[in-house]
């Protein structure tokens, strides 16, 4: 069982880092306390991730620094 709150009712927004006009879009939800929701905008009813805000910031910093090939 997950210790994260459900992600239903979140305010999803398309990530500014997503490709425009492509099918590689990520949406994030930051309106829940203590968790960042992440989902694929092409499949909004599919799997969703719930991560700690510090982990999300760390991943974004690494991506911006070129540490991951996307």
Beta strands, then each sheet from edge to edge (+ up, - down):
strand 1: 12-14
strand 2: 26-32
strand 3: 35-40
strand 4: 48-51
sheet 1: 1+ 2- 3+ 4-
end
